[in-house]
Amino acid sequence: MQAQGINITTNIIYRDNTSSMKLENNGKESSGKRTRHFHIKYFYITDLIKQGEVTIKHCPTDEMIADYMSKPVTGAKFKQFRKYIMGWN
């Protein structure tokens, strides 16, 4: 991408689950009883965050555009997401 003149600073991952965001940002330090069994390889994202390659940001469930492709969305929400994806202003 950079060779084609597109400047990329960091990758942003939008999440609507704050518990998973805490695990990703803090790693094993924020794990509790139910998450202690997670293998260290699942905390690869934590290393990427520390290196500054990835940023995790919260996105409310009502604004999660990925839902348009993965769940049945109807009504005003469907029209809002369709408008955004199609680039209609």
HTML snippet that shows the backbone in 3Dmol.js (N, CA, C, O; Angstrom):
<script src="https://3Dmol.org/build/3Dmol-min.js"></script>
<div id="view" style="width:600px;height:400px;position:relative"></div>
<script>
const pdb = `
ATOM      1  N   MET A   1       0.824  -1.182   0.000  1.00  0.00           N
ATOM      2  CA  MET A   1       0.000   0.000   0.000  1.00  0.00           C
ATOM      3  C   MET A   1       0.879   1.260   0.000  1.00  0.00           C
ATOM      4  O   MET A   1       0.599   2.224  -0.713  1.00  0.00           O
ATOM      5  N   GLN A   2       1.937   1.236   0.805  1.00  0.00           N
ATOM      6  CA  GLN A   2       2.805   2.417   0.865  1.00  0.00           C
ATOM      7  C   GLN A   2       3.540   2.610  -0.452  1.00  0.00           C
ATOM      8  O   GLN A   2       3.816   3.747  -0.834  1.00  0.00           O
ATOM      9  N   ALA A   3       3.862   1.530  -1.158  1.00  0.00           N
ATOM     10  CA  ALA A   3       4.538   1.644  -2.445  1.00  0.00           C
ATOM     11  C   ALA A   3       3.638   2.303  -3.486  1.00  0.00           C
ATOM     12  O   ALA A   3       4.122   2.870  -4.466  1.00  0.00           O
ATOM     13  N   GLN A   4       2.338   2.225  -3.270  1.00  0.00           N
ATOM     14  CA  GLN A   4       1.391   2.847  -4.187  1.00  0.00           C
ATOM     15  C   GLN A   4       1.000   4.253  -3.756  1.00  0.00           C
ATOM     16  O   GLN A   4       0.133   4.877  -4.368  1.00  0.00           O
ATOM     17  N   GLY A   5       1.635   4.746  -2.711  1.00  0.00           N
ATOM     18  CA  GLY A   5       1.390   6.116  -2.277  1.00  0.00           C
ATOM     19  C   GLY A   5       0.312   6.275  -1.232  1.00  0.00           C
ATOM     20  O   GLY A   5      -0.083   7.397  -0.917  1.00  0.00           O
ATOM     21  N   ILE A   6      -0.177   5.164  -0.683  1.00  0.00           N
ATOM     22  CA  ILE A   6      -1.190   5.235   0.369  1.00  0.00           C
ATOM     23  C   ILE A   6      -0.487   5.132   1.705  1.00  0.00           C
ATOM     24  O   ILE A   6       0.169   4.131   1.994  1.00  0.00           O
ATOM     25  N   ASN A   7      -0.625   6.168   2.523  1.00  0.00           N
ATOM     26  CA  ASN A   7       0.057   6.223   3.810  1.00  0.00           C
ATOM     27  C   ASN A   7      -0.811   5.568   4.878  1.00  0.00           C
ATOM     28  O   ASN A   7      -1.940   5.995   5.120  1.00  0.00           O
ATOM     29  N   ILE A   8      -0.281   4.536   5.510  1.00  0.00           N
ATOM     30  CA  ILE A   8      -0.988   3.828   6.576  1.00  0.00           C
ATOM     31  C   ILE A   8      -0.211   4.026   7.867  1.00  0.00           C
ATOM     32  O   ILE A   8       0.972   3.696   7.949  1.00  0.00           O
ATOM     33  N   THR A   9      -0.891   4.569   8.881  1.00  0.00           N
ATOM     34  CA  THR A   9      -0.223   4.758  10.159  1.00  0.00           C
ATOM     35  C   THR A   9      -0.441   3.547  11.058  1.00  0.00           C
ATOM     36  O   THR A   9       0.529   2.890  11.440  1.00  0.00           O
ATOM     37  N   THR A  10      -1.688   3.233  11.408  1.00  0.00           N
ATOM     38  CA  THR A  10      -1.994   2.046  12.199  1.00  0.00           C
ATOM     39  C   THR A  10      -3.299   1.432  11.715  1.00  0.00           C
ATOM     40  O   THR A  10      -4.126   2.099  11.094  1.00  0.00           O
ATOM     41  N   ASN A  11      -3.463   0.173  12.008  1.00  0.00           N
ATOM     42  CA  ASN A  11      -4.706  -0.523  11.694  1.00  0.00           C
ATOM     43  C   ASN A  11      -5.641  -0.393  12.882  1.00  0.00           C
ATOM     44  O   ASN A  11      -5.219  -0.566  14.025  1.00  0.00           O
ATOM     45  N   ILE A  12      -6.895  -0.091  12.625  1.00  0.00           N
ATOM     46  CA  ILE A  12      -7.881   0.057  13.686  1.00  0.00           C
ATOM     47  C   ILE A  12      -8.855  -1.108  13.611  1.00  0.00           C
ATOM     48  O   ILE A  12      -9.419  -1.396  12.555  1.00  0.00           O
ATOM     49  N   ILE A  13      -9.047  -1.778  14.751  1.00  0.00           N
ATOM     50  CA  ILE A  13     -10.018  -2.852  14.858  1.00  0.00           C
ATOM     51  C   ILE A  13     -11.140  -2.351  15.752  1.00  0.00           C
ATOM     52  O   ILE A  13     -10.904  -1.986  16.904  1.00  0.00           O
ATOM     53  N   TYR A  14     -12.355  -2.331  15.229  1.00  0.00           N
ATOM     54  CA  TYR A  14     -13.504  -1.880  16.002  1.00  0.00           C
ATOM     55  C   TYR A  14     -14.173  -3.085  16.652  1.00  0.00           C
ATOM     56  O   TYR A  14     -14.440  -4.088  15.991  1.00  0.00           O
ATOM     57  N   ARG A  15     -14.442  -2.979  17.953  1.00  0.00           N
ATOM     58  CA  ARG A  15     -15.053  -4.066  18.712  1.00  0.00           C
ATOM     59  C   ARG A  15     -16.253  -3.530  19.470  1.00  0.00           C
ATOM     60  O   ARG A  15     -16.278  -2.357  19.842  1.00  0.00           O
ATOM     61  N   ASP A  16     -17.253  -4.379  19.705  1.00  0.00           N
ATOM     62  CA  ASP A  16     -18.385  -3.972  20.521  1.00  0.00           C
ATOM     63  C   ASP A  16     -18.425  -4.725  21.848  1.00  0.00           C
ATOM     64  O   ASP A  16     -19.381  -4.581  22.610  1.00  0.00           O
ATOM     65  N   ASN A  17     -17.415  -5.511  22.127  1.00  0.00           N
ATOM     66  CA  ASN A  17     -17.333  -6.281  23.361  1.00  0.00           C
ATOM     67  C   ASN A  17     -16.203  -5.720  24.210  1.00  0.00           C
ATOM     68  O   ASN A  17     -15.030  -5.930  23.904  1.00  0.00           O
ATOM     69  N   THR A  18     -16.555  -5.004  25.280  1.00  0.00           N
ATOM     70  CA  THR A  18     -15.531  -4.353  26.104  1.00  0.00           C
ATOM     71  C   THR A  18     -14.683  -5.365  26.874  1.00  0.00           C
ATOM     72  O   THR A  18     -13.513  -5.097  27.145  1.00  0.00           O
ATOM     73  N   SER A  19     -15.245  -6.521  27.234  1.00  0.00           N
ATOM     74  CA  SER A  19     -14.459  -7.535  27.945  1.00  0.00           C
ATOM     75  C   SER A  19     -13.331  -8.068  27.076  1.00  0.00           C
ATOM     76  O   SER A  19     -12.209  -8.249  27.550  1.00  0.00           O
ATOM     77  N   SER A  20     -13.624  -8.319  25.811  1.00  0.00           N
ATOM     78  CA  SER A  20     -12.569  -8.803  24.916  1.00  0.00           C
ATOM     79  C   SER A  20     -11.533  -7.714  24.665  1.00  0.00           C
ATOM     80  O   SER A  20     -10.352  -8.009  24.481  1.00  0.00           O
ATOM     81  N   MET A  21     -11.973  -6.448  24.656  1.00  0.00           N
ATOM     82  CA  MET A  21     -11.020  -5.347  24.475  1.00  0.00           C
ATOM     83  C   MET A  21     -10.045  -5.279  25.640  1.00  0.00           C
ATOM     84  O   MET A  21      -8.855  -5.029  25.445  1.00  0.00           O
ATOM     85  N   LYS A  22     -10.547  -5.501  26.856  1.00  0.00           N
ATOM     86  CA  LYS A  22      -9.663  -5.496  28.031  1.00  0.00           C
ATOM     87  C   LYS A  22      -8.660  -6.628  27.953  1.00  0.00           C
ATOM     88  O   LYS A  22      -7.486  -6.437  28.271  1.00  0.00           O
ATOM     89  N   LEU A  23      -9.102  -7.807  27.533  1.00  0.00           N
ATOM     90  CA  LEU A  23      -8.179  -8.932  27.374  1.00  0.00           C
ATOM     91  C   LEU A  23      -7.124  -8.635  26.317  1.00  0.00           C
ATOM     92  O   LEU A  23      -5.950  -8.962  26.492  1.00  0.00           O
ATOM     93  N   GLU A  24      -7.546  -8.017  25.225  1.00  0.00           N
ATOM     94  CA  GLU A  24      -6.604  -7.723  24.144  1.00  0.00           C
ATOM     95  C   GLU A  24      -5.590  -6.670  24.560  1.00  0.00           C
ATOM     96  O   GLU A  24      -4.414  -6.767  24.209  1.00  0.00           O
ATOM     97  N   ASN A  25      -6.033  -5.670  25.301  1.00  0.00           N
ATOM     98  CA  ASN A  25      -5.122  -4.601  25.708  1.00  0.00           C
ATOM     99  C   ASN A  25      -4.210  -5.014  26.858  1.00  0.00           C
ATOM    100  O   ASN A  25      -3.038  -4.637  26.878  1.00  0.00           O
ATOM    101  N   ASN A  26      -4.724  -5.778  27.811  1.00  0.00           N
ATOM    102  CA  ASN A  26      -3.956  -6.106  29.016  1.00  0.00           C
ATOM    103  C   ASN A  26      -3.338  -7.498  29.000  1.00  0.00           C
ATOM    104  O   ASN A  26      -2.441  -7.784  29.792  1.00  0.00           O
ATOM    105  N   GLY A  27      -3.798  -8.354  28.123  1.00  0.00           N
ATOM    106  CA  GLY A  27      -3.263  -9.712  28.071  1.00  0.00           C
ATOM    107  C   GLY A  27      -3.690 -10.534  29.265  1.00  0.00           C
ATOM    108  O   GLY A  27      -4.806 -10.377  29.759  1.00  0.00           O
ATOM    109  N   LYS A  28      -2.834 -11.395  29.729  1.00  0.00           N
ATOM    110  CA  LYS A  28      -3.135 -12.316  30.829  1.00  0.00           C
ATOM    111  C   LYS A  28      -3.411 -11.589  32.148  1.00  0.00           C
ATOM    112  O   LYS A  28      -4.043 -12.156  33.039  1.00  0.00           O
ATOM    113  N   GLU A  29      -2.948 -10.346  32.284  1.00  0.00           N
ATOM    114  CA  GLU A  29      -3.131  -9.616  33.543  1.00  0.00           C
ATOM    115  C   GLU A  29      -4.608  -9.386  33.868  1.00  0.00           C
ATOM    116  O   GLU A  29      -4.977  -9.333  35.041  1.00  0.00           O
ATOM    117  N   SER A  30      -5.447  -9.249  32.856  1.00  0.00           N
ATOM    118  CA  SER A  30      -6.865  -8.991  33.101  1.00  0.00           C
ATOM    119  C   SER A  30      -7.718 -10.245  32.992  1.00  0.00           C
ATOM    120  O   SER A  30      -8.945 -10.156  32.951  1.00  0.00           O
ATOM    121  N   SER A  31      -7.087 -11.409  32.944  1.00  0.00           N
ATOM    122  CA  SER A  31      -7.875 -12.636  32.838  1.00  0.00           C
ATOM    123  C   SER A  31      -8.368 -13.061  34.209  1.00  0.00           C
ATOM    124  O   SER A  31      -7.699 -12.862  35.223  1.00  0.00           O
ATOM    125  N   GLY A  32      -9.532 -13.638  34.213  1.00  0.00           N
ATOM    126  CA  GLY A  32     -10.143 -14.106  35.449  1.00  0.00           C
ATOM    127  C   GLY A  32     -10.223 -15.610  35.481  1.00  0.00           C
ATOM    128  O   GLY A  32      -9.448 -16.302  34.821  1.00  0.00           O
ATOM    129  N   LYS A  33     -11.184 -16.121  36.267  1.00  0.00           N
ATOM    130  CA  LYS A  33     -11.348 -17.558  36.409  1.00  0.00           C
ATOM    131  C   LYS A  33     -11.659 -18.248  35.083  1.00  0.00           C
ATOM    132  O   LYS A  33     -11.112 -19.310  34.783  1.00  0.00           O
ATOM    133  N   ARG A  34     -12.532 -17.643  34.301  1.00  0.00           N
ATOM    134  CA  ARG A  34     -12.987 -18.287  33.077  1.00  0.00           C
ATOM    135  C   ARG A  34     -12.015 -18.136  31.909  1.00  0.00           C
ATOM    136  O   ARG A  34     -12.149 -18.848  30.913  1.00  0.00           O
ATOM    137  N   THR A  35     -11.063 -17.250  32.000  1.00  0.00           N
ATOM    138  CA  THR A  35     -10.159 -17.031  30.872  1.00  0.00           C
ATOM    139  C   THR A  35      -8.731 -17.494  31.150  1.00  0.00           C
ATOM    140  O   THR A  35      -7.856 -17.298  30.308  1.00  0.00           O
ATOM    141  N   ARG A  36      -8.479 -18.088  32.278  1.00  0.00           N
ATOM    142  CA  ARG A  36      -7.123 -18.527  32.600  1.00  0.00           C
ATOM    143  C   ARG A  36      -6.651 -19.669  31.704  1.00  0.00           C
ATOM    144  O   ARG A  36      -5.448 -19.877  31.545  1.00  0.00           O
ATOM    145  N   HIS A  37      -7.577 -20.399  31.129  1.00  0.00           N
ATOM    146  CA  HIS A  37      -7.213 -21.523  30.284  1.00  0.00           C
ATOM    147  C   HIS A  37      -6.793 -21.094  28.885  1.00  0.00           C
ATOM    148  O   HIS A  37      -6.335 -21.929  28.105  1.00  0.00           O
ATOM    149  N   PHE A  38      -6.936 -19.822  28.547  1.00  0.00           N
ATOM    150  CA  PHE A  38      -6.550 -19.353  27.219  1.00  0.00           C
ATOM    151  C   PHE A  38      -5.054 -19.566  27.015  1.00  0.00           C
ATOM    152  O   PHE A  38      -4.241 -19.225  27.874  1.00  0.00           O
ATOM    153  N   HIS A  39      -4.715 -20.122  25.892  1.00  0.00           N
ATOM    154  CA  HIS A  39      -3.318 -20.352  25.550  1.00  0.00           C
ATOM    155  C   HIS A  39      -2.688 -19.018  25.142  1.00  0.00           C
ATOM    156  O   HIS A  39      -3.368 -18.140  24.611  1.00  0.00           O
ATOM    157  N   ILE A  40      -1.421 -18.877  25.385  1.00  0.00           N
ATOM    158  CA  ILE A  40      -0.720 -17.622  25.134  1.00  0.00           C
ATOM    159  C   ILE A  40      -0.783 -17.207  23.660  1.00  0.00           C
ATOM    160  O   ILE A  40      -0.683 -16.018  23.357  1.00  0.00           O
ATOM    161  N   LYS A  41      -0.945 -18.163  22.739  1.00  0.00           N
ATOM    162  CA  LYS A  41      -0.990 -17.807  21.325  1.00  0.00           C
ATOM    163  C   LYS A  41      -2.202 -16.948  20.997  1.00  0.00           C
ATOM    164  O   LYS A  41      -2.197 -16.233  19.995  1.00  0.00           O
ATOM    165  N   TYR A  42      -3.250 -17.006  21.831  1.00  0.00           N
ATOM    166  CA  TYR A  42      -4.426 -16.185  21.594  1.00  0.00           C
ATOM    167  C   TYR A  42      -4.202 -14.725  21.977  1.00  0.00           C
ATOM    168  O   TYR A  42      -5.038 -13.870  21.683  1.00  0.00           O
ATOM    169  N   PHE A  43      -3.096 -14.441  22.620  1.00  0.00           N
ATOM    170  CA  PHE A  43      -2.772 -13.069  22.994  1.00  0.00           C
ATOM    171  C   PHE A  43      -1.800 -12.432  22.013  1.00  0.00           C
ATOM    172  O   PHE A  43      -1.108 -11.476  22.364  1.00  0.00           O
ATOM    173  N   TYR A  44      -1.739 -12.936  20.811  1.00  0.00           N
ATOM    174  CA  TYR A  44      -0.909 -12.362  19.751  1.00  0.00           C
ATOM    175  C   TYR A  44      -1.318 -10.918  19.485  1.00  0.00           C
ATOM    176  O   TYR A  44      -0.469 -10.067  19.217  1.00  0.00           O
ATOM    177  N   ILE A  45      -2.600 -10.647  19.557  1.00  0.00           N
ATOM    178  CA  ILE A  45      -3.095  -9.290  19.317  1.00  0.00           C
ATOM    179  C   ILE A  45      -2.542  -8.320  20.358  1.00  0.00           C
ATOM    180  O   ILE A  45      -2.320  -7.147  20.059  1.00  0.00           O
ATOM    181  N   THR A  46      -2.318  -8.807  21.580  1.00  0.00           N
ATOM    182  CA  THR A  46      -1.743  -7.959  22.629  1.00  0.00           C
ATOM    183  C   THR A  46      -0.348  -7.499  22.235  1.00  0.00           C
ATOM    184  O   THR A  46       0.016  -6.347  22.473  1.00  0.00           O
ATOM    185  N   ASP A  47       0.429  -8.383  21.640  1.00  0.00           N
ATOM    186  CA  ASP A  47       1.765  -8.006  21.168  1.00  0.00           C
ATOM    187  C   ASP A  47       1.682  -6.960  20.060  1.00  0.00           C
ATOM    188  O   ASP A  47       2.485  -6.027  20.032  1.00  0.00           O
ATOM    189  N   LEU A  48       0.724  -7.105  19.151  1.00  0.00           N
ATOM    190  CA  LEU A  48       0.563  -6.132  18.073  1.00  0.00           C
ATOM    191  C   LEU A  48       0.162  -4.764  18.613  1.00  0.00           C
ATOM    192  O   LEU A  48       0.581  -3.737  18.079  1.00  0.00           O
ATOM    193  N   ILE A  49      -0.643  -4.746  19.663  1.00  0.00           N
ATOM    194  CA  ILE A  49      -1.042  -3.479  20.277  1.00  0.00           C
ATOM    195  C   ILE A  49       0.165  -2.807  20.919  1.00  0.00           C
ATOM    196  O   ILE A  49       0.358  -1.601  20.770  1.00  0.00           O
ATOM    197  N   LYS A  50       0.981  -3.586  21.636  1.00  0.00           N
ATOM    198  CA  LYS A  50       2.171  -3.029  22.288  1.00  0.00           C
ATOM    199  C   LYS A  50       3.182  -2.496  21.275  1.00  0.00           C
ATOM    200  O   LYS A  50       3.886  -1.524  21.551  1.00  0.00           O
ATOM    201  N   GLN A  51       3.256  -3.135  20.096  1.00  0.00           N
ATOM    202  CA  GLN A  51       4.177  -2.689  19.050  1.00  0.00           C
ATOM    203  C   GLN A  51       3.633  -1.487  18.286  1.00  0.00           C
ATOM    204  O   GLN A  51       4.359  -0.874  17.503  1.00  0.00           O
ATOM    205  N   GLY A  52       2.365  -1.143  18.503  1.00  0.00           N
ATOM    206  CA  GLY A  52       1.763  -0.002  17.837  1.00  0.00           C
ATOM    207  C   GLY A  52       1.263  -0.292  16.431  1.00  0.00           C
ATOM    208  O   GLY A  52       0.968   0.634  15.675  1.00  0.00           O
ATOM    209  N   GLU A  53       1.166  -1.562  16.074  1.00  0.00           N
ATOM    210  CA  GLU A  53       0.698  -1.919  14.738  1.00  0.00           C
ATOM    211  C   GLU A  53      -0.826  -1.944  14.645  1.00  0.00           C
ATOM    212  O   GLU A  53      -1.384  -1.786  13.559  1.00  0.00           O
ATOM    213  N   VAL A  54      -1.500  -2.141  15.778  1.00  0.00           N
ATOM    214  CA  VAL A  54      -2.955  -2.262  15.803  1.00  0.00           C
ATOM    215  C   VAL A  54      -3.501  -1.410  16.935  1.00  0.00           C
ATOM    216  O   VAL A  54      -2.895  -1.310  18.002  1.00  0.00           O
ATOM    217  N   THR A  55      -4.650  -0.799  16.692  1.00  0.00           N
ATOM    218  CA  THR A  55      -5.355  -0.051  17.721  1.00  0.00           C
ATOM    219  C   THR A  55      -6.750  -0.635  17.847  1.00  0.00           C
ATOM    220  O   THR A  55      -7.404  -0.914  16.842  1.00  0.00           O
ATOM    221  N   ILE A  56      -7.209  -0.821  19.079  1.00  0.00           N
ATOM    222  CA  ILE A  56      -8.544  -1.342  19.339  1.00  0.00           C
ATOM    223  C   ILE A  56      -9.422  -0.175  19.780  1.00  0.00           C
ATOM    224  O   ILE A  56      -9.065   0.563  20.698  1.00  0.00           O
ATOM    225  N   LYS A  57     -10.568  -0.010  19.127  1.00  0.00           N
ATOM    226  CA  LYS A  57     -11.510   1.049  19.495  1.00  0.00           C
ATOM    227  C   LYS A  57     -12.899   0.452  19.677  1.00  0.00           C
ATOM    228  O   LYS A  57     -13.273  -0.514  19.012  1.00  0.00           O
ATOM    229  N   HIS A  58     -13.644   1.046  20.586  1.00  0.00           N
ATOM    230  CA  HIS A  58     -15.004   0.573  20.854  1.00  0.00           C
ATOM    231  C   HIS A  58     -15.968   1.150  19.827  1.00  0.00           C
ATOM    232  O   HIS A  58     -15.900   2.328  19.478  1.00  0.00           O
ATOM    233  N   CYS A  59     -16.852   0.308  19.358  1.00  0.00           N
ATOM    234  CA  CYS A  59     -17.921   0.706  18.443  1.00  0.00           C
ATOM    235  C   CYS A  59     -19.209   0.106  18.982  1.00  0.00           C
ATOM    236  O   CYS A  59     -19.302  -1.115  19.110  1.00  0.00           O
ATOM    237  N   PRO A  60     -20.211   0.929  19.304  1.00  0.00           N
ATOM    238  CA  PRO A  60     -21.468   0.366  19.825  1.00  0.00           C
ATOM    239  C   PRO A  60     -22.086  -0.621  18.848  1.00  0.00           C
ATOM    240  O   PRO A  60     -21.891  -0.511  17.638  1.00  0.00           O
ATOM    241  N   THR A  61     -22.824  -1.577  19.370  1.00  0.00           N
ATOM    242  CA  THR A  61     -23.425  -2.617  18.543  1.00  0.00           C
ATOM    243  C   THR A  61     -24.333  -2.038  17.470  1.00  0.00           C
ATOM    244  O   THR A  61     -24.389  -2.566  16.359  1.00  0.00           O
ATOM    245  N   ASP A  62     -25.038  -0.972  17.779  1.00  0.00           N
ATOM    246  CA  ASP A  62     -25.949  -0.366  16.802  1.00  0.00           C
ATOM    247  C   ASP A  62     -25.225   0.258  15.621  1.00  0.00           C
ATOM    248  O   ASP A  62     -25.835   0.485  14.576  1.00  0.00           O
ATOM    249  N   GLU A  63     -23.940   0.538  15.768  1.00  0.00           N
ATOM    250  CA  GLU A  63     -23.173   1.174  14.700  1.00  0.00           C
ATOM    251  C   GLU A  63     -22.177   0.227  14.030  1.00  0.00           C
ATOM    252  O   GLU A  63     -21.399   0.656  13.178  1.00  0.00           O
ATOM    253  N   MET A  64     -22.190  -1.055  14.404  1.00  0.00           N
ATOM    254  CA  MET A  64     -21.239  -2.030  13.874  1.00  0.00           C
ATOM    255  C   MET A  64     -21.621  -2.403  12.443  1.00  0.00           C
ATOM    256  O   MET A  64     -22.594  -3.125  12.224  1.00  0.00           O
ATOM    257  N   ILE A  65     -20.858  -1.912  11.479  1.00  0.00           N
ATOM    258  CA  ILE A  65     -21.186  -2.103  10.072  1.00  0.00           C
ATOM    259  C   ILE A  65     -21.032  -3.556   9.649  1.00  0.00           C
ATOM    260  O   ILE A  65     -21.693  -3.988   8.705  1.00  0.00           O
ATOM    261  N   ALA A  66     -20.186  -4.313  10.313  1.00  0.00           N
ATOM    262  CA  ALA A  66     -20.018  -5.723   9.966  1.00  0.00           C
ATOM    263  C   ALA A  66     -21.315  -6.508  10.157  1.00  0.00           C
ATOM    264  O   ALA A  66     -21.505  -7.550   9.529  1.00  0.00           O
ATOM    265  N   ASP A  67     -22.206  -6.021  11.016  1.00  0.00           N
ATOM    266  CA  ASP A  67     -23.487  -6.691  11.215  1.00  0.00           C
ATOM    267  C   ASP A  67     -24.311  -6.721   9.936  1.00  0.00           C
ATOM    268  O   ASP A  67     -25.113  -7.634   9.740  1.00  0.00           O
ATOM    269  N   TYR A  68     -24.128  -5.752   9.078  1.00  0.00           N
ATOM    270  CA  TYR A  68     -24.857  -5.691   7.813  1.00  0.00           C
ATOM    271  C   TYR A  68     -24.580  -6.931   6.970  1.00  0.00           C
ATOM    272  O   TYR A  68     -25.458  -7.416   6.257  1.00  0.00           O
ATOM    273  N   MET A  69     -23.359  -7.434   7.057  1.00  0.00           N
ATOM    274  CA  MET A  69     -22.959  -8.585   6.251  1.00  0.00           C
ATOM    275  C   MET A  69     -23.176  -9.918   6.962  1.00  0.00           C
ATOM    276  O   MET A  69     -23.180 -10.964   6.311  1.00  0.00           O
ATOM    277  N   SER A  70     -23.357  -9.904   8.288  1.00  0.00           N
ATOM    278  CA  SER A  70     -23.389 -11.164   9.016  1.00  0.00           C
ATOM    279  C   SER A  70     -24.705 -11.456   9.737  1.00  0.00           C
ATOM    280  O   SER A  70     -24.899 -12.568  10.229  1.00  0.00           O
ATOM    281  N   LYS A  71     -25.614 -10.476   9.809  1.00  0.00           N
ATOM    282  CA  LYS A  71     -26.873 -10.673  10.524  1.00  0.00           C
ATOM    283  C   LYS A  71     -28.024 -10.117   9.698  1.00  0.00           C
ATOM    284  O   LYS A  71     -27.828  -9.232   8.865  1.00  0.00           O
ATOM    285  N   PRO A  72     -29.213 -10.631   9.928  1.00  0.00           N
ATOM    286  CA  PRO A  72     -30.363 -10.050   9.231  1.00  0.00           C
ATOM    287  C   PRO A  72     -30.701  -8.680   9.822  1.00  0.00           C
ATOM    288  O   PRO A  72     -31.159  -8.590  10.962  1.00  0.00           O
ATOM    289  N   VAL A  73     -30.481  -7.641   9.066  1.00  0.00           N
ATOM    290  CA  VAL A  73     -30.727  -6.269   9.514  1.00  0.00           C
ATOM    291  C   VAL A  73     -31.899  -5.719   8.702  1.00  0.00           C
ATOM    292  O   VAL A  73     -31.918  -5.840   7.477  1.00  0.00           O
ATOM    293  N   THR A  74     -32.871  -5.118   9.380  1.00  0.00           N
ATOM    294  CA  THR A  74     -34.050  -4.607   8.686  1.00  0.00           C
ATOM    295  C   THR A  74     -34.334  -3.165   9.078  1.00  0.00           C
ATOM    296  O   THR A  74     -33.760  -2.637  10.030  1.00  0.00           O
ATOM    297  N   GLY A  75     -35.229  -2.542   8.327  1.00  0.00           N
ATOM    298  CA  GLY A  75     -35.726  -1.217   8.656  1.00  0.00           C
ATOM    299  C   GLY A  75     -34.705  -0.113   8.507  1.00  0.00           C
ATOM    300  O   GLY A  75     -33.892  -0.110   7.582  1.00  0.00           O
ATOM    301  N   ALA A  76     -34.764   0.831   9.441  1.00  0.00           N
ATOM    302  CA  ALA A  76     -33.914   2.014   9.391  1.00  0.00           C
ATOM    303  C   ALA A  76     -32.429   1.660   9.490  1.00  0.00           C
ATOM    304  O   ALA A  76     -31.588   2.298   8.857  1.00  0.00           O
ATOM    305  N   LYS A  77     -32.119   0.642  10.288  1.00  0.00           N
ATOM    306  CA  LYS A  77     -30.719   0.228  10.427  1.00  0.00           C
ATOM    307  C   LYS A  77     -30.175  -0.289   9.088  1.00  0.00           C
ATOM    308  O   LYS A  77     -29.045   0.016   8.708  1.00  0.00           O
ATOM    309  N   PHE A  78     -30.989  -1.068   8.387  1.00  0.00           N
ATOM    310  CA  PHE A  78     -30.598  -1.573   7.069  1.00  0.00           C
ATOM    311  C   PHE A  78     -30.322  -0.411   6.120  1.00  0.00           C
ATOM    312  O   PHE A  78     -29.308  -0.399   5.423  1.00  0.00           O
ATOM    313  N   LYS A  79     -31.220   0.558   6.096  1.00  0.00           N
ATOM    314  CA  LYS A  79     -31.065   1.702   5.196  1.00  0.00           C
ATOM    315  C   LYS A  79     -29.838   2.530   5.552  1.00  0.00           C
ATOM    316  O   LYS A  79     -29.142   3.024   4.664  1.00  0.00           O
ATOM    317  N   GLN A  80     -29.567   2.684   6.852  1.00  0.00           N
ATOM    318  CA  GLN A  80     -28.400   3.447   7.293  1.00  0.00           C
ATOM    319  C   GLN A  80     -27.112   2.760   6.854  1.00  0.00           C
ATOM    320  O   GLN A  80     -26.226   3.416   6.306  1.00  0.00           O
ATOM    321  N   PHE A  81     -26.987   1.449   7.082  1.00  0.00           N
ATOM    322  CA  PHE A  81     -25.785   0.716   6.703  1.00  0.00           C
ATOM    323  C   PHE A  81     -25.620   0.665   5.190  1.00  0.00           C
ATOM    324  O   PHE A  81     -24.512   0.824   4.678  1.00  0.00           O
ATOM    325  N   ARG A  82     -26.731   0.442   4.468  1.00  0.00           N
ATOM    326  CA  ARG A  82     -26.676   0.401   3.004  1.00  0.00           C
ATOM    327  C   ARG A  82     -26.179   1.726   2.452  1.00  0.00           C
ATOM    328  O   ARG A  82     -25.365   1.757   1.529  1.00  0.00           O
ATOM    329  N   LYS A  83     -26.667   2.809   3.013  1.00  0.00           N
ATOM    330  CA  LYS A  83     -26.259   4.151   2.577  1.00  0.00           C
ATOM    331  C   LYS A  83     -24.753   4.342   2.794  1.00  0.00           C
ATOM    332  O   LYS A  83     -24.061   4.878   1.928  1.00  0.00           O
ATOM    333  N   TYR A  84     -24.256   3.906   3.940  1.00  0.00           N
ATOM    334  CA  TYR A  84     -22.833   4.051   4.263  1.00  0.00           C
ATOM    335  C   TYR A  84     -21.975   3.185   3.331  1.00  0.00           C
ATOM    336  O   TYR A  84     -20.971   3.653   2.794  1.00  0.00           O
ATOM    337  N   ILE A  85     -22.374   1.931   3.144  1.00  0.00           N
ATOM    338  CA  ILE A  85     -21.579   1.009   2.331  1.00  0.00           C
ATOM    339  C   ILE A  85     -21.572   1.432   0.861  1.00  0.00           C
ATOM    340  O   ILE A  85     -20.549   1.309   0.188  1.00  0.00           O
ATOM    341  N   MET A  86     -22.691   1.921   0.365  1.00  0.00           N
ATOM    342  CA  MET A  86     -22.799   2.327  -1.025  1.00  0.00           C
ATOM    343  C   MET A  86     -22.168   3.700  -1.288  1.00  0.00           C
ATOM    344  O   MET A  86     -21.985   4.092  -2.441  1.00  0.00           O
ATOM    345  N   GLY A  87     -21.838   4.420  -0.223  1.00  0.00           N
ATOM    346  CA  GLY A  87     -21.217   5.734  -0.392  1.00  0.00           C
ATOM    347  C   GLY A  87     -22.208   6.833  -0.735  1.00  0.00           C
ATOM    348  O   GLY A  87     -21.832   7.860  -1.300  1.00  0.00           O
ATOM    349  N   TRP A  88     -23.481   6.616  -0.391  1.00  0.00           N
ATOM    350  CA  TRP A  88     -24.491   7.635  -0.648  1.00  0.00           C
ATOM    351  C   TRP A  88     -24.484   8.651   0.466  1.00  0.00           C
ATOM    352  O   TRP A  88     -24.488   8.285   1.642  1.00  0.00           O
ATOM    353  N   ASN A  89     -24.475   9.917   0.115  1.00  0.00           N
ATOM    354  CA  ASN A  89     -24.472  10.972   1.149  1.00  0.00           C
ATOM    355  C   ASN A  89     -25.838  11.540   1.369  1.00  0.00           C
ATOM    356  O   ASN A  89     -26.009  12.432   2.200  1.00  0.00           O
TER     357      ASN A  89
END
`;
const viewer = $3Dmol.createViewer("view");
viewer.addModel(pdb, "pdb");
viewer.setStyle({}, {cartoon: {color: "spectrum"}});
viewer.zoomTo();
viewer.render();
</script>
